[in-house]
Amino acid sequence: ADCCQKVVDLDAVFFACLLQLEAGMKRFEADGLKADLPQLRARLVGRDRRVRFEAAVDAPIIEGRMLGIDDRGRLLLRTDGGEQAYAHGRLI
């Protein structure tokens, strides 16, 4: 690919991405999510924002404030019902 008059070796970029993915998968297999929690939490710092969340297909939409990620990797939301933790779903 040609980007800004520089030739980019896409094979090298792809290979570097695969190496990072492999390292992350090995870390996850060894330690679970625990090894990546600090980095995930750091990405959420200062992002106290309102979100809409769907916990399951065709489930009621949950609205709340994103608080972070707990030690089990669940998304923490403050809703009208208090603080809730969700292990799966999608932000919408």
Secondary structure, 3 states (H helix, E strand, C coil): CEECCEECCHHHHHHHHHHHHHHHHHHHHHHHHHHHHHHHHHHHCCCCCEEEEECCCCCCEEEEEEEEECCCCCEEEEECCEEEEECCCEEC
